[in-house]
Amino acid sequence: MAAEIVGIEKIKKYMSKFDFQKIKLSKGSEVVYIHRCKEGESQEDLVNDFTEWYDDFIEPSNFRDYKLELFGSYNPEPNAKLSPVVKVVVAFNHKDAATTTGAFYSKPQNQSSSIDVDKYVAVATENATLKAQLERMEEKMDELLQEEDEDEDEVGAAAPQTFTEAMNNALIGKLDTIVDVVLGMLANRNKPVNHYQGINGVESSIMDEFKQIHPEIEEDLARLLQLAKTQPDFFKMLIGQLRKMV
Protein backbone atom coordinates (compact mmCIF):
# COMPACT_ATOMS: atom_id res chain seq x y z
CA MET A 1 0.00 0.00 0.00
CA ALA A 2 1.35 3.44 -0.92
CA ALA A 3 1.94 6.02 1.77
CA GLU A 4 -1.08 8.17 2.62
CA ILE A 5 0.96 10.86 4.37
CA VAL A 6 4.40 12.01 3.19
CA GLY A 7 6.78 14.32 5.06
CA ILE A 8 7.60 14.69 8.73
CA GLU A 9 5.64 17.95 9.13
CA LYS A 10 2.50 16.46 7.62
CA ILE A 11 2.92 13.39 9.79
CA LYS A 12 3.18 15.53 12.93
CA LYS A 13 0.19 17.60 11.87
CA TYR A 14 -1.83 14.43 11.36
CA MET A 15 -0.77 13.08 14.77
CA SER A 16 -1.90 16.31 16.47
CA LYS A 17 -5.51 15.46 15.63
CA PHE A 18 -5.52 12.61 18.14
CA ASP A 19 -4.97 12.06 21.83
CA PHE A 20 -2.40 9.31 22.37
CA GLN A 21 0.22 8.05 24.77
CA LYS A 22 2.27 5.75 22.57
CA ILE A 23 3.83 5.88 19.08
CA LYS A 24 4.83 2.77 17.16
CA LEU A 25 6.54 2.79 13.74
CA SER A 26 7.07 -0.40 11.73
CA LYS A 27 8.66 -1.38 8.44
CA GLY A 28 7.03 -4.64 7.44
CA SER A 29 7.26 -6.93 10.47
CA GLU A 30 10.15 -4.95 11.96
CA VAL A 31 9.46 -2.32 14.65
CA VAL A 32 11.87 0.58 14.04
CA TYR A 33 10.55 3.00 16.68
CA ILE A 34 8.33 2.67 19.75
CA HIS A 35 7.88 4.99 22.69
CA ARG A 36 5.26 5.41 25.42
CA CYS A 37 4.76 8.41 27.61
CA LYS A 38 6.48 8.02 30.92
CA GLU A 39 5.27 9.57 34.15
CA GLY A 40 5.55 13.33 33.87
CA GLU A 41 5.74 13.31 30.07
CA SER A 42 3.13 14.86 27.81
CA GLN A 43 1.99 14.09 24.28
CA GLU A 44 4.16 16.99 23.11
CA ASP A 45 7.21 15.33 24.69
CA LEU A 46 6.33 12.13 22.85
CA VAL A 47 6.15 13.94 19.50
CA ASN A 48 9.44 15.74 20.18
CA ASP A 49 11.17 12.43 20.89
CA PHE A 50 9.76 11.04 17.67
CA THR A 51 11.05 14.08 15.77
CA GLU A 52 14.53 13.68 17.27
CA TRP A 53 14.57 10.03 16.20
CA TYR A 54 13.60 11.10 12.69
CA ASP A 55 16.46 13.65 12.57
CA ASP A 56 18.98 11.04 13.71
CA PHE A 57 17.99 8.05 11.61
CA ILE A 58 15.98 8.98 8.52
CA GLU A 59 18.13 9.92 5.53
CA PRO A 60 16.90 12.22 2.73
CA SER A 61 17.23 9.28 0.30
CA ASN A 62 14.87 7.13 2.38
CA PHE A 63 11.65 6.74 0.36
CA ARG A 64 10.36 3.65 2.16
CA ASP A 65 6.81 3.28 3.43
CA TYR A 66 6.22 2.77 7.16
CA LYS A 67 3.20 1.84 9.27
CA LEU A 68 2.51 4.45 11.94
CA GLU A 69 0.34 3.42 14.91
CA LEU A 70 -0.91 5.59 17.75
CA PHE A 71 -2.24 4.16 21.03
CA GLY A 72 -4.18 5.80 23.84
CA SER A 73 -6.54 5.24 26.78
CA TYR A 74 -9.13 7.08 28.81
CA ASN A 75 -7.62 5.56 31.96
CA PRO A 76 -5.37 8.16 33.65
CA GLU A 77 -3.24 5.49 35.33
CA PRO A 78 0.37 5.53 33.99
CA ASN A 79 0.47 1.77 33.37
CA ALA A 80 -3.07 1.42 32.05
CA LYS A 81 -3.56 -0.85 29.05
CA LEU A 82 -3.57 1.11 25.80
CA SER A 83 -5.76 0.50 22.81
CA PRO A 84 -5.18 1.43 19.14
CA VAL A 85 -6.24 4.94 18.19
CA VAL A 86 -5.21 5.10 14.53
CA LYS A 87 -3.05 3.25 12.02
CA VAL A 88 -1.76 4.82 8.77
CA VAL A 89 0.94 4.26 6.13
CA VAL A 90 3.48 7.09 6.00
CA ALA A 91 6.71 8.03 4.24
CA PHE A 92 9.22 10.62 5.35
CA ASN A 93 10.41 11.69 1.91
CA HIS A 94 8.57 11.96 -1.37
CA LYS A 95 10.19 10.10 -4.25
CA ASP A 96 9.77 13.04 -6.62
CA ALA A 97 11.87 15.17 -4.26
CA ALA A 98 14.99 13.37 -5.45
CA THR A 99 15.03 15.39 -8.67
CA THR A 100 14.79 18.75 -6.93
CA THR A 101 16.65 18.39 -3.63
CA GLY A 102 19.64 16.51 -5.00
CA ALA A 103 19.38 14.05 -2.14
CA PHE A 104 19.28 11.18 -4.54
CA TYR A 105 21.82 11.27 -7.37
CA SER A 106 20.47 10.73 -10.87
CA LYS A 107 22.97 10.19 -13.68
CA PRO A 108 22.50 12.52 -16.67
CA GLN A 109 21.15 10.85 -19.75
CA ASN A 110 24.17 11.80 -21.84
CA GLN A 111 26.58 10.19 -19.36
CA SER A 112 27.65 6.72 -20.39
CA SER A 113 26.46 3.82 -18.27
CA SER A 114 28.89 1.54 -16.50
CA ILE A 115 27.39 -1.32 -18.52
CA ASP A 116 27.86 -1.42 -22.28
CA VAL A 117 24.40 -2.63 -23.26
CA ASP A 118 25.31 -3.19 -26.92
CA LYS A 119 28.32 -5.28 -25.97
CA TYR A 120 26.28 -7.26 -23.47
CA VAL A 121 23.62 -8.03 -26.07
CA ALA A 122 26.29 -8.99 -28.61
CA VAL A 123 27.93 -11.41 -26.18
CA ALA A 124 24.58 -12.92 -25.22
CA THR A 125 23.70 -13.37 -28.89
CA GLU A 126 27.07 -14.95 -29.64
CA ASN A 127 26.69 -17.33 -26.71
CA ALA A 128 23.23 -18.36 -27.91
CA THR A 129 24.64 -18.97 -31.39
CA LEU A 130 27.45 -21.12 -30.00
CA LYS A 131 24.98 -23.09 -27.96
CA ALA A 132 22.88 -23.76 -31.03
CA GLN A 133 25.98 -24.84 -32.97
CA LEU A 134 27.01 -27.24 -30.21
CA GLU A 135 23.53 -28.71 -30.19
CA ARG A 136 23.73 -29.17 -33.95
CA MET A 137 27.14 -30.85 -33.59
CA GLU A 138 25.66 -33.16 -30.98
CA GLU A 139 22.84 -34.10 -33.33
CA LYS A 140 25.35 -34.82 -36.12
CA MET A 141 27.46 -36.90 -33.77
CA ASP A 142 24.42 -38.87 -32.66
CA GLU A 143 23.61 -39.61 -36.28
CA LEU A 144 27.17 -40.80 -36.89
CA LEU A 145 27.07 -42.92 -33.76
CA GLN A 146 23.84 -44.50 -34.87
CA GLU A 147 25.40 -45.38 -38.24
CA GLU A 148 28.47 -46.80 -36.50
CA ASP A 149 26.26 -48.82 -34.19
CA GLU A 150 24.53 -50.40 -37.16
CA ASP A 151 27.88 -51.31 -38.74
CA GLU A 152 29.51 -52.56 -35.57
CA ASP A 153 26.50 -54.58 -34.49
CA GLU A 154 27.31 -56.91 -37.36
CA VAL A 155 30.68 -57.77 -35.81
CA GLY A 156 29.49 -57.56 -32.21
CA ALA A 157 31.37 -54.34 -31.36
CA ALA A 158 29.91 -51.74 -29.00
CA ALA A 159 30.04 -48.04 -29.90
CA PRO A 160 30.10 -45.14 -27.41
CA GLN A 161 26.60 -44.30 -26.29
CA THR A 162 26.97 -40.60 -25.46
CA PHE A 163 28.17 -37.51 -27.24
CA THR A 164 30.90 -36.89 -24.64
CA GLU A 165 32.28 -40.43 -24.91
CA ALA A 166 32.31 -40.21 -28.71
CA MET A 167 34.10 -36.84 -28.64
CA ASN A 168 36.67 -38.19 -26.19
CA ASN A 169 37.43 -41.18 -28.39
CA ALA A 170 37.62 -39.00 -31.50
CA LEU A 171 39.88 -36.38 -29.95
CA ILE A 172 42.30 -38.55 -27.93
CA GLY A 173 45.76 -38.10 -29.36
CA LYS A 174 44.59 -35.39 -31.82
CA LEU A 175 43.43 -32.50 -29.65
CA ASP A 176 46.83 -30.79 -29.52
CA THR A 177 47.05 -31.00 -33.31
CA ILE A 178 43.57 -29.48 -33.70
CA VAL A 179 44.45 -26.65 -31.34
CA ASP A 180 47.60 -26.05 -33.40
CA VAL A 181 45.43 -25.78 -36.49
CA VAL A 182 43.25 -23.11 -34.89
CA LEU A 183 46.24 -21.19 -33.52
CA GLY A 184 47.93 -21.47 -36.88
CA MET A 185 44.87 -19.93 -38.48
CA LEU A 186 45.21 -16.97 -36.11
CA ALA A 187 48.84 -16.55 -37.17
CA ASN A 188 47.86 -16.64 -40.83
CA ARG A 189 44.74 -14.47 -40.91
CA ASN A 190 45.43 -13.29 -44.44
CA LYS A 191 45.07 -16.82 -45.81
CA PRO A 192 41.66 -18.21 -46.82
CA VAL A 193 39.92 -19.97 -43.96
CA ASN A 194 39.76 -23.33 -45.79
CA HIS A 195 43.52 -23.51 -46.51
CA TYR A 196 44.78 -25.79 -43.74
CA GLN A 197 47.67 -27.61 -45.41
CA GLY A 198 51.05 -26.41 -44.23
CA ILE A 199 49.77 -24.44 -41.21
CA ASN A 200 52.17 -25.16 -38.35
CA GLY A 201 53.28 -28.24 -40.27
CA VAL A 202 49.84 -29.90 -40.15
CA GLU A 203 49.19 -32.11 -43.16
CA SER A 204 45.87 -32.17 -44.95
CA SER A 205 45.45 -35.86 -44.08
CA ILE A 206 44.67 -34.88 -40.49
CA MET A 207 41.83 -32.68 -41.69
CA ASP A 208 40.65 -35.44 -43.99
CA GLU A 209 40.60 -37.85 -41.09
CA PHE A 210 38.69 -35.38 -38.93
CA LYS A 211 36.19 -34.77 -41.74
CA GLN A 212 35.29 -38.44 -41.60
CA ILE A 213 34.23 -37.90 -38.01
CA HIS A 214 32.79 -34.41 -38.42
CA PRO A 215 32.11 -33.44 -42.09
CA GLU A 216 31.47 -29.77 -41.22
CA ILE A 217 34.77 -29.24 -39.37
CA GLU A 218 35.92 -26.51 -41.81
CA GLU A 219 32.82 -24.40 -41.17
CA ASP A 220 33.13 -24.83 -37.41
CA LEU A 221 36.86 -23.98 -37.47
CA ALA A 222 35.96 -20.82 -39.39
CA ARG A 223 33.50 -19.97 -36.63
CA LEU A 224 36.19 -20.64 -34.02
CA LEU A 225 38.49 -18.27 -35.89
CA GLN A 226 35.83 -15.56 -35.86
CA LEU A 227 35.23 -16.19 -32.17
CA ALA A 228 38.97 -15.96 -31.44
CA LYS A 229 39.11 -12.59 -33.23
CA THR A 230 36.05 -11.05 -31.62
CA GLN A 231 36.07 -12.69 -28.18
CA PRO A 232 39.60 -13.91 -27.39
CA ASP A 233 38.91 -14.47 -23.67
CA PHE A 234 35.88 -16.64 -24.37
CA PHE A 235 37.89 -18.51 -27.03
CA LYS A 236 40.69 -19.28 -24.55
CA MET A 237 38.12 -20.54 -22.06
CA LEU A 238 36.58 -22.81 -24.72
CA ILE A 239 39.98 -24.25 -25.70
CA GLY A 240 40.77 -24.82 -22.03
CA GLN A 241 37.53 -26.75 -21.60
CA LEU A 242 38.37 -28.90 -24.63
CA ARG A 243 41.78 -29.76 -23.21
CA LYS A 244 40.18 -30.93 -19.98
CA MET A 245 38.11 -33.49 -21.88
CA VAL A 246 41.14 -35.81 -22.49
C-alpha positions, 0 to 999 in steps of 0.5 A: 500500500502506498503512503497516505501521508508524506513528510515529517511535518505532515505526519506531525500535523496528522498526529496532532488530531488525536490524543495518544500516549504511545507511538509505534513505527514499523517497516514490514514486520520490523518495529523501528521505533516505539515509545510510550509516555512516561510519568511526567511526560506529555503528548508533546514530549512524545512527539518531540522524541519522535522528531529527534529520532527522525532527525537522527535516523531517517536519511533524505534518500529514504523513500520507504513506506512505514506503518505508523500506529498511535495508542491511547486510553481514557484511563489516567493510570500511567500503566493502564492498558492502551488501545489502538487509536489510529493506524496509517501508512506514512513516508518521510520523503517523497520520491519526486523530491529526489530530482529537486533536492539533489538528495538522490543522485540521478545520472544525466542521460548523456553520461555513459552507463557503466554497462555497455548494453550493446556489448552485453547483447552482442555477447549474449547473442554470440553465446546463444549462437554457439549453444545452437551450434554445439547442439547441432554438432551433438545431433550430427554426432548422434547420427554418426554414432547410430550409423556406426552402431549399425555397422559394428552390431554386425561384428558384435562391437559396442560403440560409445553411447553418449556424445561426450564419450564419442568426442573423447574417443575422437579427440584422444591423441589429436586434440593438440594438433587441432588446437595447433590448427586453430592457432595457426589460423590466427597466425595466418589471418590473411590466408583463406579460412579453408587452406589448412595444409602447411599451417604449423606443419599440419598435413591435410590428411589430419583434416581429412581424417577429422572430416570423416568424423565431423564433415562440417569441421571446416565451417566450425573452425571458421567460426572458431576463428571468428570467435577468437578474433572477436572474443579472445577471452571466451575462445581461450576458455573454450579451448581450455575446456576442450583440453580438460576433456582428455 
